[in-house]
Amino acid sequence: MFVDILFWVMTVVAVVMGAAVFVVDSMARATYALALSFVAVGVQVLLLHQDYVGVIVILMMVMEMAVMAVYMVMFMGMNPALMPMSMVHDKRQALAAASAMFLSLAAGALLIPWPARRGAPAADTTRALGEALMGSKMLVMTAVSPVMVATIVAGIVIAAKRTRYDRFGDDLRGAPDDPQPGGIGR
């Protein structure tokens, strides 16, 4: 009984926080609302006894939102909590598109005849799900991860306007045009 109530509470939290992303007036609040929405979905997955997937959803989304907040401050040079903004542009068209998509997905879920279950579930459902999701591509995903990190680092290096070598020179003693030899703070 408790699990059922918690599941439905998490459903409400996920939907309300997902909607809050488009209602709040700052990027930081939208980020936190989206994180809470995904955490609620992760808890629901945990309640469905898919422990590995539920924990991964929660960890990935929390870290993703934290990285997003860091990038907001780092690249936009702003305080995301104070800068007002809107996540919706052309609200009438956005509302019409969202309503049409919701109605079509709901109609598909309710009107399509679902197939009957064939066979019995695997003894270890988490392992079976992992095999179904990744299969032979686990090595590729393992290799892609460092490439993605390298891409992020390269993007930051390219986007940075100045580096320590610009400020201090190649020998780190001070730029040639620096009126204060020794760099900053000396």
TORDOTOR-724964 format. One line per field, with one value per residue: residue in three letters; residue number from 1; x, y, z of N, C-alpha, C in turn. Coordinates in pm, whole numbers, m for minus. Layout:
# residues N
tise: c(ALA	...)
fipa: c(NUM	...)
n_c1: c(X	...)
n_c2: c(Y	...)
n_c3: c(Z	...)
ca_c1: c(X	...)
ca_c2: c(Y	...)
ca_c3: c(Z	...)
c_c1: c(X	...)
c_c2: c(Y	...)
c_c3: c(Z	...)
***
This chain:
# residues 186
tise: c(MET	PHE	VAL	ASP	ILE	LEU	PHE	TRP	VAL	MET	THR	VAL	VAL	ALA	VAL	VAL	MET	GLY	ALA	ALA	VAL	PHE	VAL	VAL	ASP	SER	MET	ALA	ARG	ALA	THR	TYR	ALA	LEU	ALA	LEU	SER	PHE	VAL	ALA	VAL	GLY	VAL	GLN	VAL	LEU	LEU	LEU	HIS	GLN	ASP	TYR	VAL	GLY	VAL	ILE	VAL	ILE	LEU	MET	MET	VAL	MET	GLU	MET	ALA	VAL	MET	ALA	VAL	TYR	MET	VAL	MET	PHE	MET	GLY	MET	ASN	PRO	ALA	LEU	MET	PRO	MET	SER	MET	VAL	HIS	ASP	LYS	ARG	GLN	ALA	LEU	ALA	ALA	ALA	SER	ALA	MET	PHE	LEU	SER	LEU	ALA	ALA	GLY	ALA	LEU	LEU	ILE	PRO	TRP	PRO	ALA	ARG	ARG	GLY	ALA	PRO	ALA	ALA	ASP	THR	THR	ARG	ALA	LEU	GLY	GLU	ALA	LEU	MET	GLY	SER	LYS	MET	LEU	VAL	MET	THR	ALA	VAL	SER	PRO	VAL	MET	VAL	ALA	THR	ILE	VAL	ALA	GLY	ILE	VAL	ILE	ALA	ALA	LYS	ARG	THR	ARG	TYR	ASP	ARG	PHE	GLY	ASP	ASP	LEU	ARG	GLY	ALA	PRO	ASP	ASP	PRO	GLN	PRO	GLY	GLY	ILE	GLY	ARG)
fipa: c(1	2	3	4	5	6	7	8	9	10	11	12	13	14	15	16	17	18	19	20	21	22	23	24	25	26	27	28	29	30	31	32	33	34	35	36	37	38	39	40	41	42	43	44	45	46	47	48	49	50	51	52	53	54	55	56	57	58	59	60	61	62	63	64	65	66	67	68	69	70	71	72	73	74	75	76	77	78	79	80	81	82	83	84	85	86	87	88	89	90	91	92	93	94	95	96	97	98	99	100	101	102	103	104	105	106	107	108	109	110	111	112	113	114	115	116	117	118	119	120	121	122	123	124	125	126	127	128	129	130	131	132	133	134	135	136	137	138	139	140	141	142	143	144	145	146	147	148	149	150	151	152	153	154	155	156	157	158	159	160	161	162	163	164	165	166	167	168	169	170	171	172	173	174	175	176	177	178	179	180	181	182	183	184	185	186)
n_c1: c(82	191	393	245	116	339	441	242	253	511	460	293	472	672	531	436	676	799	628	676	921	867	734	859	1077	1355	1673	1808	1607	1450	1630	1660	1395	1365	1556	1442	1210	1317	1443	1221	1108	1314	1290	1043	1111	1281	1092	963	1124	1354	1638	1906	1872	1707	1873	2079	1939	1871	2130	2255	2087	2097	2370	2388	2226	2370	2608	2500	2420	2671	2782	2607	2680	2952	2985	2786	2822	2669	2441	2248	2030	1922	1878	1617	1413	1253	1133	972	886	677	409	145	158	334	179	m33	106	212	m24	m146	45	39	m228	m222	m28	m149	m384	m270	m158	m385	m563	m439	m408	m252	10	m13	164	445	609	826	954	1304	1545	1724	1636	1750	2004	1922	1790	2004	2159	1976	1960	2228	2382	2599	2727	2855	3136	3183	3040	3191	3429	3350	3293	3537	3605	3393	3435	3683	3601	3437	3629	3797	3618	3584	3844	3873	3671	3755	3872	4112	4418	4637	4885	4855	4826	5058	5274	5504	5707	5595	5651	5541	5352	5483	5386	5297	5255	5328	5563	5594	5336	4993	4901	5147)
n_c2: c(m120	128	156	185	429	598	570	700	953	1028	1034	1258	1453	1437	1521	1778	1913	1890	2050	2287	2367	2517	2728	2870	3155	3168	3038	2876	2791	2650	2450	2313	2229	2056	1865	1764	1652	1445	1295	1209	1041	853	743	623	425	276	184	6	m207	m208	m168	m99	57	261	386	471	652	851	932	1013	1224	1409	1475	1573	1801	1949	1996	2144	2376	2474	2529	2730	2942	2960	2998	3177	3381	3469	3509	3251	3224	3470	3596	3679	3482	3308	2987	2929	3016	3196	3129	3042	2876	2685	2577	2469	2278	2112	2021	1883	1683	1550	1453	1283	1092	991	885	689	522	434	331	149	m198	m387	m628	m969	m1109	m1312	m1600	m1630	m1400	m1312	m1466	m1293	m989	m735	m778	m890	m671	m493	m633	m628	m353	m271	m490	m606	m369	m260	m229	m30	184	217	303	540	716	841	989	1166	1317	1431	1588	1775	1903	2006	2183	2371	2471	2588	2780	2947	3270	3375	3238	3098	3137	3354	3554	3540	3490	3284	3188	3218	3444	3687	3876	4029	4292	4350	4572	4519	4328	3977	3904	3873	4008	4059)
n_c3: c(0	86	m104	m338	m292	m268	m527	m681	m570	m650	m921	m944	m850	m1048	m1279	m1205	m1145	m1394	m1546	m1414	m1509	m1732	m1629	m1422	m1359	m1392	m1496	m1313	m1135	m1318	m1386	m1141	m1105	m1323	m1254	m1015	m1123	m1282	m1082	m939	m1134	m1144	m886	m917	m1103	m942	m759	m921	m909	m1062	m991	m1069	m1306	m1205	m1011	m1181	m1347	m1159	m1065	m1307	m1393	m1182	m1184	m1444	m1432	m1246	m1387	m1594	m1459	m1381	m1632	m1713	m1546	m1605	m1890	m1968	m1800	m1580	m1306	m1258	m1092	m1053	m1296	m1497	m1717	m1990	m2064	m2269	m2591	m2803	m2692	m2747	m2977	m2872	m2663	m2812	m2969	m2767	m2644	m2859	m2901	m2653	m2653	m2879	m2801	m2568	m2679	m2841	m2644	m2512	m2705	m2876	m2930	m2690	m2689	m2567	m2290	m2354	m2258	m1968	m1720	m1704	m1483	m1356	m1381	m1404	m1517	m1759	m1869	m1899	m2087	m2297	m2348	m2401	m2504	m2748	m2766	m2551	m2527	m2716	m2602	m2372	m2481	m2603	m2397	m2280	m2507	m2529	m2295	m2359	m2574	m2446	m2282	m2484	m2606	m2401	m2382	m2635	m2620	m2416	m2347	m2248	m2131	m1880	m1988	m2152	m1966	m1807	m1975	m2171	m2006	m1762	m1610	m1651	m1879	m2178	m2215	m1968	m1709	m1451	m1351	m1300	m1283	m1179	m867	m754)
ca_c1: c(0	280	463	150	97	464	450	154	307	622	400	250	593	737	452	433	810	819	554	738	1033	818	660	948	1135	1501	1733	1842	1485	1412	1723	1623	1266	1389	1626	1344	1123	1388	1463	1093	1097	1409	1229	939	1179	1324	974	929	1227	1465	1728	2020	1826	1658	1987	2148	1858	1887	2267	2281	2013	2149	2499	2363	2175	2480	2696	2429	2428	2808	2798	2534	2760	3083	2983	2695	2868	2552	2387	2125	1918	1866	1849	1486	1408	1136	1167	873	877	552	337	24	199	391	67	m105	190	219	m156	m165	134	m15	m348	m187	38	m249	m471	m192	m143	m514	m640	m365	m415	m122	28	m10	298	487	723	843	1064	1436	1573	1786	1578	1841	2105	1854	1766	2134	2192	1885	1993	2363	2422	2738	2777	2914	3273	3173	3000	3305	3528	3294	3292	3652	3600	3300	3502	3784	3529	3397	3749	3839	3524	3615	3971	3849	3584	3821	3933	4250	4472	4742	5000	4828	4845	5191	5378	5546	5790	5511	5704	5464	5341	5575	5324	5244	5326	5364	5630	5560	5197	4888	4914	5282)
ca_c2: c(0	243	165	239	572	666	573	804	1082	1057	1070	1397	1536	1440	1603	1918	1972	1902	2168	2404	2409	2616	2833	2952	3267	3171	2914	2792	2726	2552	2338	2235	2165	1943	1763	1699	1571	1322	1216	1143	930	752	675	534	308	196	117	m103	m309	m198	m92	m42	163	371	459	538	768	955	985	1084	1349	1504	1524	1653	1932	2022	2041	2249	2499	2523	2588	2857	3045	2972	3049	3290	3486	3524	3440	3193	3233	3604	3646	3630	3428	3224	2865	2912	3125	3181	3042	2982	2761	2583	2511	2388	2163	2023	1957	1787	1569	1475	1382	1173	987	929	803	571	433	378	270	43	m326	m428	m773	m1048	m1150	m1445	m1648	m1589	m1304	m1369	m1481	m1166	m893	m623	m822	m905	m536	m442	m701	m580	m215	m255	m604	m610	m232	m212	m185	98	286	240	381	671	803	933	1079	1273	1404	1507	1687	1882	1979	2082	2294	2472	2532	2674	2891	3035	3386	3390	3128	3147	3178	3489	3647	3535	3466	3145	3148	3243	3555	3806	3906	4139	4423	4357	4677	4469	4199	3874	3866	3929	3995	4087)
ca_c3: c(0	93	m231	m435	m263	m303	m672	m734	m526	m741	m1050	m933	m839	m1180	m1373	m1158	m1163	m1538	m1589	m1352	m1593	m1828	m1558	m1339	m1434	m1396	m1542	m1199	m1089	m1419	m1372	m1022	m1129	m1411	m1175	m927	m1207	m1318	m960	m912	m1228	m1098	m771	m972	m1161	m827	m704	m1013	m884	m1157	m905	m1142	m1396	m1123	m955	m1291	m1386	m1057	m1066	m1431	m1402	m1083	m1233	m1564	m1393	m1182	m1495	m1666	m1378	m1390	m1765	m1718	m1481	m1668	m2026	m1985	m1713	m1514	m1190	m1314	m999	m1053	m1430	m1542	m1852	m2017	m2139	m2376	m2687	m2878	m2599	m2806	m3060	m2785	m2595	m2911	m3004	m2651	m2628	m2967	m2876	m2539	m2695	m2969	m2724	m2481	m2765	m2879	m2529	m2471	m2813	m2945	m2857	m2641	m2702	m2443	m2251	m2395	m2181	m1828	m1706	m1674	m1340	m1315	m1475	m1425	m1614	m1888	m1922	m1942	m2214	m2401	m2379	m2452	m2586	m2793	m2780	m2426	m2553	m2787	m2505	m2284	m2556	m2637	m2278	m2275	m2622	m2493	m2198	m2434	m2652	m2353	m2246	m2602	m2623	m2301	m2420	m2751	m2583	m2320	m2412	m2202	m2053	m1790	m2067	m2200	m1855	m1748	m2075	m2183	m1892	m1645	m1531	m1681	m2022	m2215	m2199	m1831	m1637	m1321	m1373	m1200	m1297	m1094	m722	m704)
c_c1: c(87	350	372	131	222	480	365	196	423	572	359	371	660	662	454	569	844	748	618	856	990	746	753	1022	1286	1554	1766	1719	1438	1502	1687	1489	1283	1461	1529	1249	1190	1416	1335	1072	1194	1356	1119	1002	1230	1207	926	1034	1331	1572	1841	1977	1777	1771	2062	2071	1879	2027	2296	2212	2063	2281	2481	2315	2283	2575	2630	2435	2568	2831	2722	2618	2888	3076	2892	2734	2756	2524	2253	2006	1848	1823	1715	1491	1280	1181	1074	873	755	461	215	59	257	280	m10	m25	196	86	m180	m78	83	m136	m316	m117	m60	m342	m397	m180	m274	m584	m568	m377	m274	m108	28	134	326	609	724	957	1194	1456	1635	1742	1671	1948	2043	1827	1896	2177	2104	1920	2128	2406	2569	2800	2840	3055	3274	3138	3114	3411	3479	3302	3414	3655	3505	3362	3606	3718	3485	3517	3797	3747	3551	3744	3952	3768	3651	3893	4081	4290	4580	4864	4980	4857	4990	5304	5422	5629	5720	5565	5626	5462	5432	5515	5265	5321	5376	5433	5598	5415	5107	4924	5053	5312)
c_c2: c(126	265	225	389	651	676	686	943	1123	1093	1216	1491	1549	1531	1750	1984	1984	2024	2296	2455	2522	2733	2926	3053	3276	3035	2821	2719	2621	2429	2251	2164	2043	1830	1690	1609	1438	1234	1142	1025	818	674	580	408	218	119	3	m215	m318	m111	m24	75	284	453	534	662	882	1017	1065	1219	1452	1561	1612	1793	2014	2077	2155	2381	2559	2590	2720	2969	3069	3039	3169	3405	3550	3449	3382	3202	3368	3653	3592	3583	3347	3105	2845	3037	3095	3083	2976	2861	2649	2506	2422	2264	2063	1950	1852	1663	1485	1392	1264	1060	915	839	677	472	365	299	155	m87	m372	m579	m842	m1092	m1292	m1483	m1593	m1487	m1376	m1378	m1353	m1059	m775	m658	m835	m769	m475	m503	m650	m437	m202	m367	m599	m471	m176	m161	m49	208	317	325	522	766	893	1031	1195	1369	1490	1616	1804	1968	2063	2202	2406	2545	2629	2797	2990	3148	3399	3266	3183	3193	3316	3590	3653	3516	3321	3098	3174	3355	3683	3831	4024	4278	4442	4465	4629	4333	4101	3836	3931	3908	4023	4233)
c_c3: c(0	m40	m338	m416	m303	m455	m729	m689	m617	m881	m1050	m928	m977	m1277	m1332	m1179	m1312	m1594	m1534	m1433	m1686	m1761	m1481	m1425	m1426	m1437	m1426	m1147	m1189	m1411	m1254	m1040	m1219	m1338	m1083	m1005	m1242	m1196	m924	m1007	m1188	m978	m819	m1032	m1049	m767	m793	m1008	m995	m1091	m982	m1228	m1315	m1064	m1064	m1336	m1286	m1063	m1193	m1435	m1302	m1132	m1358	m1528	m1324	m1287	m1571	m1589	m1385	m1525	m1778	m1659	m1560	m1805	m2045	m1895	m1635	m1386	m1233	m1219	m1009	m1190	m1478	m1687	m1868	m2100	m2257	m2463	m2774	m2804	m2659	m2891	m2975	m2712	m2691	m2948	m2890	m2630	m2735	m2945	m2761	m2580	m2787	m2895	m2632	m2562	m2807	m2765	m2494	m2580	m2885	m2865	m2819	m2653	m2566	m2415	m2300	m2313	m2041	m1820	m1671	m1524	m1283	m1415	m1503	m1528	m1754	m1951	m1973	m2073	m2328	m2444	m2449	m2545	m2621	m2800	m2653	m2446	m2623	m2689	m2409	m2353	m2586	m2517	m2269	m2392	m2593	m2394	m2269	m2518	m2564	m2316	m2363	m2626	m2524	m2338	m2537	m2712	m2489	m2393	m2374	m2125	m1961	m1868	m2125	m2090	m1809	m1849	m2072	m2065	m1759	m1555	m1553	m1830	m2056	m2194	m2059	m1755	m1500	m1339	m1260	m1204	m1195	m948	m669	m714)
***
